Every structure is written in structure tokens, then in C-alpha cells.
Amino acid sequence: MWSLVFERSFQKSFRRIHSEAQSQIGDFLEALQRNPRSPVEFQNFLLLVNRPNQGRFRFGKYRVGVTVDSEQKVIYFNFVGARGDFYKQFR
């Protein structure tokens, strides 16, 4: 069974995004907490190029950055932000 870890940087960046995006992403995270599973099973998930253990979930113009530990079955939520801010974080 997969477990979820919300890092402090994620929590801070989550509070700064638009309330509609917070609601949409929050609903997704609540559903994921009730039924944790591998992120590759989601259509809105994509691994980042040249970063085999990092990926992102896409929600409109917002991206949620995660680090995936497949061996331990843990998803670390690192950052959430608008597309431009997100890709600056993960250079």
C-alpha cells in the first residue's frame, strides 16, 4: 500500500495558490488518501525528463511536483504552483 508525505514546501505553496485550484487539488488528494496507489496509474501524471524518480500531476494551469520512492511505496509531495513557477523549481 502506498503512503503519502506532504513536505513543508508543498504545504506552504499550496496555501498560496488560487482557492479554486486548492479545492480541485484538495479533492484529488483526499481521494488519493482514501485509496493510495501508484502515481503512474493516473492520466494526469507524468515523470519529469532526466529525473527518473520525480514527476508531476497536472491540474489546469497548476502542477503538483512529487518524488516517488517505488521501493518503499511512498509519494512525497514537494511543491504546487502555476506552470511557470513549477518548472523553475524543478530545473
Contacts in CASP RR format, 6 or more apart in sequence:
PFRMAT RR
TARGET T0000
AUTHOR 0000-0000-0000
METHOD contacts of the structure
MODEL  1
MWSLVFERSFQKSFRRIHSEAQSQIGDFLEALQRNPRSPVEFQNFLLLVN
RPNQGRFRFGKYRVGVTVDSEQKVIYFNFVGARGDFYKQFR
1 36 0 8 1.000
1 73 0 8 1.000
2 36 0 8 1.000
2 37 0 8 1.000
2 38 0 8 1.000
2 73 0 8 1.000
2 74 0 8 1.000
2 75 0 8 1.000
3 36 0 8 1.000
3 73 0 8 1.000
3 74 0 8 1.000
3 75 0 8 1.000
4 29 0 8 1.000
4 32 0 8 1.000
4 33 0 8 1.000
4 36 0 8 1.000
4 74 0 8 1.000
4 75 0 8 1.000
4 77 0 8 1.000
5 74 0 8 1.000
5 75 0 8 1.000
5 76 0 8 1.000
5 77 0 8 1.000
6 77 0 8 1.000
7 76 0 8 1.000
7 77 0 8 1.000
7 78 0 8 1.000
9 78 0 8 1.000
9 79 0 8 1.000
10 64 0 8 1.000
10 65 0 8 1.000
10 77 0 8 1.000
10 78 0 8 1.000
10 79 0 8 1.000
10 80 0 8 1.000
13 79 0 8 1.000
13 80 0 8 1.000
13 81 0 8 1.000
14 22 0 8 1.000
14 25 0 8 1.000
14 80 0 8 1.000
16 81 0 8 1.000
17 25 0 8 1.000
17 62 0 8 1.000
17 80 0 8 1.000
17 81 0 8 1.000
17 82 0 8 1.000
21 59 0 8 1.000
21 60 0 8 1.000
21 62 0 8 1.000
24 59 0 8 1.000
25 59 0 8 1.000
25 62 0 8 1.000
25 64 0 8 1.000
25 80 0 8 1.000
28 57 0 8 1.000
28 59 0 8 1.000
29 77 0 8 1.000
36 75 0 8 1.000
38 70 0 8 1.000
38 73 0 8 1.000
39 45 0 8 1.000
39 55 0 8 1.000
39 57 0 8 1.000
39 66 0 8 1.000
39 68 0 8 1.000
39 75 0 8 1.000
40 47 0 8 1.000
42 57 0 8 1.000
44 57 0 8 1.000
44 58 0 8 1.000
44 59 0 8 1.000
45 55 0 8 1.000
45 56 0 8 1.000
45 57 0 8 1.000
45 58 0 8 1.000
46 55 0 8 1.000
46 56 0 8 1.000
46 58 0 8 1.000
47 54 0 8 1.000
47 55 0 8 1.000
48 54 0 8 1.000
48 55 0 8 1.000
48 56 0 8 1.000
48 90 0 8 1.000
51 90 0 8 1.000
53 67 0 8 1.000
53 68 0 8 1.000
53 69 0 8 1.000
53 70 0 8 1.000
54 65 0 8 1.000
54 66 0 8 1.000
54 67 0 8 1.000
54 68 0 8 1.000
54 78 0 8 1.000
54 90 0 8 1.000
55 65 0 8 1.000
55 66 0 8 1.000
55 67 0 8 1.000
55 68 0 8 1.000
56 63 0 8 1.000
56 64 0 8 1.000
56 65 0 8 1.000
56 66 0 8 1.000
56 86 0 8 1.000
56 90 0 8 1.000
57 63 0 8 1.000
57 64 0 8 1.000
57 65 0 8 1.000
57 66 0 8 1.000
61 82 0 8 1.000
61 83 0 8 1.000
62 80 0 8 1.000
62 81 0 8 1.000
62 82 0 8 1.000
62 83 0 8 1.000
62 86 0 8 1.000
63 80 0 8 1.000
63 81 0 8 1.000
63 82 0 8 1.000
63 83 0 8 1.000
63 86 0 8 1.000
63 87 0 8 1.000
64 77 0 8 1.000
64 79 0 8 1.000
64 80 0 8 1.000
64 81 0 8 1.000
65 77 0 8 1.000
65 78 0 8 1.000
65 79 0 8 1.000
65 80 0 8 1.000
65 86 0 8 1.000
65 90 0 8 1.000
66 75 0 8 1.000
66 76 0 8 1.000
66 77 0 8 1.000
66 78 0 8 1.000
67 75 0 8 1.000
67 76 0 8 1.000
67 78 0 8 1.000
68 74 0 8 1.000
68 75 0 8 1.000
68 76 0 8 1.000
69 75 0 8 1.000
69 76 0 8 1.000
78 89 0 8 1.000
79 86 0 8 1.000
79 89 0 8 1.000
79 90 0 8 1.000
80 86 0 8 1.000
END
